[in-house]
Amino acid sequence: MLKIEKLKKIKSNFPVLIGSNIIPKNICKTLIKEISSSKSFDDMIMGGRSRINKGSKNFDKYIQNSKISKKIFKLFNSKSFYKKIENMFKKKFKNGSWENSNLPEIFNTKKFTIKKKLNSSELQKMLGNNYSNPKVNLDIDFSVSKGGYRLRPHRDDITRLYNFLIYLTDIPKKNGGSLTIYKKKTKKNIRKSFKRFPKINELDIVKEFTPKQGTAVFFQSTPNSYHGVKRFIEKNCPKRFFIYGSYALNKPVIWKFKNIPYYPHIIKNKKKMLTSFHDANYLTIPAAN
């Protein structure tokens, strides 16, 4: 169903694999029908993205009623497929790249990242200080976005290892909605720390991916994996249907770059927020001293 052997590395400041026609167009069309037939979505975020999220009762009902979505979910939600992705990144990015310090041995098919609000003390307690012996799980959602959807440049959750995006529709370039990869404006290969949401004037665009039906993008969720989505203009074009997900740990990923480890640092704050850390002042990833 997925032709992941077509994935190829691109020139970027963090590991990215992309491939066209990874999913056949007839499968994409069926997935669009299944998502469109959903009677309810779990939430709407980022100005217009409606999601069906793994872990919800709505997701379970959707999967049972959606034959192709169920097959996609079953494929991704397996240790064997996770290992294929892991081995592909290891093979294609051998030298001078990012590495995970603590490789997971256990794949938990039932686990998912809980979306709940925590203050900094609660978050620190949840993450703890022992990052060894992690377990890995799949997080995934089936999404459709309307006009106005956008995502400002950021890096994802500190528990994520690999992210993936599968486009189910063609969107003309003039209508936006493109996944955009950024890098910090610096001559150095590495930074001492990485903010969750850097200012746009601190970044340069590396590459834009215009949504093309059947195209898939996989990338390592490294501390410098800054990406965003250009504002989608829904005019004389279809809605933006896609699948987004990640392989995540049950604790922070301790990334290494040229043997320098990077640890999370939680800034004390009484503000309640989601564990997905959507706050630039809440958490940074500095290198070890």
Disulfide bonds with the S-S distance in Angstrom:
none
